[in-house]
């Protein structure tokens, strides 16, 4: 590989998130092509890579690209349409009617592109998405340069996208075949939730995941009403039902998981299920508090997601990292639970593992893909700096992200997107929203 393809990032600190690693002071990260070639002290890096393009980052900390473990990207177009209502009211009386009327390929693409832009400006290099029209999400990811887990999303009732479960699956598989091999994309088999998906459909989606070596992605145990409804309809809690159907294993990313008992937590650990914690969405919808401290004690791989912009309303992973740490401490009256390091792991290395990408993503290590985020700690509100790792969790925010690389390609430079024309995108979004408001 030629010297021209090398870039040397010189930063005050590096928080690599590699297992057992410490904060590195005055080190440089060298990218060669799409991968990390070296992490060395400043002088050594400059001596070994004299012809590399150099990026001086001053009082910045380099971190791995953040991974949003659960979102509905296109729902950025519904940000703020129904605040301060319970989940089922929110779904039945607001979100589902609007989606039925408006969701289309172009609507989904524009909303997904808006979310990709928001994500990249917030240091997120991977969106694990769940939505209809997967070709639209795939195109938005490729066009913006962000990584995405694109879903074959299935729900048992008809929508403007598909007529029923078999139609959802057929359309999802067609999208998967169309984009198969695209380096920025992974694919998931994504049943919406136990209260919207039948046993027969769950089994089909499990078989789909097995056949195509996909992860699974499903809302589970989000509210007490969901659990109570399952007991009434099936005579068992949702997790017990899914376990009987063979869905609980290392391929499952179980989202929300607020209402859990001790036996269920032990089962999740035993069967290596990944749990996606959405602290801000759960608080906003008053769903409850996920028992993260108990999950940590049991050894469950717990990661973080924002949920969609219609229910959070910020797709802000810095906000989720901070909320996860503080909520765990406040709800258990234990200040030692979910340390700053643990909270960062939930958005990086652990999340990569949940996506089945732990060998290539989630930490800054030689040979891994160069998904790198530079966070400036220069600002007055970020000073002084005693512990850069804790500063990322308890002080810094997404507004302090200055530069982002995905696979060695710079997608954010000095807070400006390089792959998306922001003004053109916003003009299109405003046009869509104006029409929705007029015809609502």
N, C-alpha and C positions, 0 to 999 in steps of 0.2 A: 504493500500500500504506500502511496507516495507521501512525501513530507507535507505537501500542500493540503492534505486531508487531515492534518493534525491540528488540534486546537488546545492550547494550554490555559486553563482557568486558574488564576492566581487569587486566592481568597484568604482572609484572616483566619477562618476556621473551616473545618470540614467535619460534619456529623454524618459518618458514612452509614450508620445503622447496621453494619456488619456485626454478626454475633460476637459479643464480648469486646467490641471496639470501644475506644475512648475518643473524646473530642481531639481532633488533630489541630495543632496550632501552626500557622504559617506554612501550609502545605498547598500544593497545586495538584489539580486533576487534569490529566491529559486524555483527550478524546481522539481516537483515530477511527475515521469512518463513523459507524454507528455504535461503537463500543468504547469502553474505558480501557485505555492502554496502560496507564500508570497513575499512582497517587504517591507523590514524593515531596520532601521538603523543597521549598522554593528554589534554592540554589541548585540542588541536584536535578530538579525537573528542567530548569533552564539550561543546564549543562548537557543533559541527555537529549533534549529536544530543542536545539537551538533554532531550528527553522519553523517551529510550530507557530501558528498565529496565536498571539498572546492577548488574553482578556484580563485586564487589571480590575479586580472587584473590591479592593479596599476593605472596609469593615463589614464584609459580608460573610455569611455562613452558607456553605454548600450542603445541600441535603438531597436525598433521592426524590424523584418526582412522587408526589402524593397520589394515592390510589383511592378513589371514591368507590367504596364497595357496594353502594346501592343508590341508584337515582333513576328518575324518569325524565330524561333530558328534554324531550319536546314539551313537557309541562311547564317549562319556563314561560310559555305563552299564556299560562293560567296563573301566573304569580299574583296572588292577592285577590283572586276572584271570590274566595269564600273563606274568610278568616273567622276564628273564634267560634267554630262549631265542632261537634263531636265527629269522629271518623265516619260512622255509617250515614249520618246526615250529610256530611261533606261529600261522600261518594254518591249516594243515591239521589240527592236533591240538587247537587251542584255539578260535580265533576263529570259523572257519567252522562248526564243529559248534554252538557257542553261538548264532550268528546263525540258523542253520537252525531251531533250536528256539524262539527267543524273539522274533526281529524281527517287528514288526507295525506298523501305522499308529500306534497309541497309544504303543508302546514307543519308536518313532523320534521321535515328537513330544516326549515327555518328555525323552529324552536330548538332543535338539536344543535344547530350551528351557534345559536345564541348561548346555549349552555356550554358548548365547547370553548367559546370565547371567555365566558365567565370563569370556567375551570382553569384555563391556561393562565389567565391573569391572577389566579389565586394559587398557583404552584401545583395544580393537579395535572398529571400527565396521563391519567387512565380513568375512564368513566365506565363503571359496570352498570350498563343500562338495562331497563326493562320497559318495553313499550311496543306499540304496534308499528307497522310499516318499517321493518328492520332495514330494508334497503336505504331508507332515508337516513337512519342513524349511521349506517355504514358509510354512506357518501359524505355526511357531515364530518365524520371522524377523519376520513381520508383527506377531505378538502382542507380541514383545519390543522392536520398534522398531529392530532391527539390519538392516543390508544383508546380502544373501547372493547368492552365485552358486550357484544350485540346479542340480543335475545330472540329466541323463537318463543315468543310470548303467547300463552294460551289461556283463554277464559271460556267457560262453558256456554255463554250466551252470545248472540250475534251483536256485532258492532258495525260501524261504518267500514271497518277493515276486513272482517271475515264473517261468514255465516254460522260457523260452529267449530268445534274442536278440530275436526279433520281438515277443515279449510285453513284454520290458523297454522296447523302443522305443515300442510302442503305449501303454503305461502312462505313460511319460515324456512323450510328446507330449500325452496327455490332461491331464496335470498342467500342462504348459506352457500349453495353451490355457485351462485354468481360471484361471490366475493371470496371464495375459498382460496387460501394462499396469500391473501393480502396481509402484509407483515404487521400492520397496525391493529388488526382485528383478531379477537377471540370470539367464540360463540357459546352461548349457554342455552340449555333447555329450561324454559322458564314458565312453569305453571303459576298462575297469579296468586292463589291462596287456597287453603282447604275449603273455605266457604263458597268458592266460585268454581271449583274444579272437582269433577267426579272421580271415583276410584278408577274407572276405566281409562279416563284421560291421564290421570297420574301415572298409571302403569305404562301407557304409550310413551309418555315423556321420559320416564325412567329408561325405557328401552332405547329411545332416541339418543339419550345421553350416553348410554353404554356403547351403542353402535358407532357413534361419531366421536367418542372420547371427549365429551363436553362436560363442563361443570353444570350443576343445576342451581336455580336461583328462584326462591319462593318466599313470599310473606307468610310467616307462621307465628301464632300466639301473639298477635299484635295487641289485641284487646281482651278484656275479660268476657265481653259479649261473644267474641269468637269462640272462646273455650266453652262457654255455657251452651252455645248453639250446637257445637259439635257433640257435647254430652247428650243433648236432647235428640239430635238427629241420628247419631251413630252409636250412642251408648259408650263413647270413649272420647278422650281428649285428642286434639288434632295430632299431636306428636305420636301418640300411640297408634293412631290410624295410619299415619305415614310410615311408621316403623313396620307395621304389618304388611304394607305395600312394598317394602324393600327400598325405601327412598333415603333412609338415614345412614349415610356413609361419608367418606372423605370427598365425594363429589358435590355434596349438598352445601350450599350457602343459604342458611336459614336467616331470614331478615326480620328484625324487630325483636322477637323472642322475649317479650316483656314479662309474660305471666308463666313462670316455670316453678315446678316443685323440685325437691331434692333428688328424687328418683330420675326425673327428666334431665337434670343437669348431669348426673352421673352417666346416664345413657349417651348424652351428647359427647361427653369426653371419651367414653368407651368406643363409640362408633366414629369418632374423629370428624364429627360435623363441624363446619365452620359457621360461626355466628356473626351476623352483621348488625352491629349496634348503631342505632340512629338517635342519639340523645336529644337533639333539638326538635326533631319532628315528633318524637314521642311526648316530649314535654308540651309542645304547642297543641297537639291534638288530645292532650290529657289522657294518653293511653296508659301511662304508668312509667315505672323506672326499671329498666333491665337490670337484673342482679349481677352486675359485672364482677363484683368482688368474689362472689360465690363461684362464678364461672372461671375466674382466674385461679382460684384455689383448686378447682377440679381439673385444670389443665385444658380447658376448651380454647381453641384458637378463635379469639374474638377480634374482629376488625371493625372499621368505622365506615359509615356512609352518611350522606346528607338527606336521603330521600329526595323527592322531586321538589321543584320550586313552588309548586302549588300548595305544599303542606309544610314547608320549613320556615321561611321562604328564601333563605340564602343557601346557595350551593357553595358553601364556604367550609373547606376542610380544616382550616385553622380554627374556626369556631367549633367544629365537632371535636377536634383534639382537646381543646381547652375544656369544653363542656363535659367530655367523657371523664377527664381527670377530676374536675370539681364536683360533678354529680355523684361520682362514686364515693368521694370523701364525705360529702355532705349527707348522703343517704345512709351511710354506715357509721358516721361519726368516727371515722378512722382516717387520719391524715396521711397514713403511709400507703394506702391502697391506690392503685393506678398512678404510679409515679410518672414524672415527665417522660422518662425513657419508654415506659410501657405505652403511654398514650401515643407517642411518635411511632412506635412499632406497629400499633394498630392501624396506622394509615400508610405504612410502608411495607416492611418485610413480611408481616403477618398477612396483610392484604394480598400481597403477591402470591403467597402460599395458598390462600383461599382460592385464587383464580387459577391455580395450577401453574403459576409462572415464577415460583420462588427461585429457580435456577438462573433466571435472566433479569428479574426486576426486583425492586424493593430495597436495594442497598447499593451503595457506591463501592464496588469491588472490581478489581481488574478482570476483564473478560466479560463482565455483564454489559447489558445495553446501557448506553449513555443517556439515561433520563435524569437530568440534573436540574435542580432549582437553586437559584441564588437569592438569598433573603438578606436585605440590608438591615444591619443593626446600627446604622449611622444616626437615625432620627433621634431627636431629643427624647421622645417618649420611650425609646428602646435603650436608653443609657441610665446608669452605667451597666456594663456587662460583667457579671461575675461567673455565670455559668451559661454558655451559649445554648446548651441543650434545653435547660429549663426556660431560658429566654424565649425560645421558639414556641413553647407551650403556654406560658403564663403572661407573656408581654406582646410579642410580635403578632401581627395579623396579616391577612392576605394582601393588604395594601403595601406591605413592605417587600413583597416579591418583586424583584427588578428584572430578572432574566430567567428564561426557561429553555431547556434543550430537550427534545424527544428523539432518541436514537441519534444523537449528535447533531441534529438539525435545530437551529435556533428558531423558536416559534414565538418568543417574547423577548424583546430587546428594549431595555430602559423603559419598561412598562407598556411598550407599544407592540401590538400583535403584528407579526410579520406575514401571516398566512391568511388573514381575514381583514377585509376592508370594513372597519368598524362603522363608519358613517353610512355606507351602503346597506350593511346589515340592519342597522337601526331604522333606516328609512323603510325597509321591507317589513320589519317587525311592526312598526307603527301603523303601516297600512293594513296589515292583517288585524291588528287589535282594534283599529278604528271601525273596521267592518263588523267585527264581533260585537262591539259595543252598540253599534247602530241596530243590528238585527237580533240582539239578545232578547 
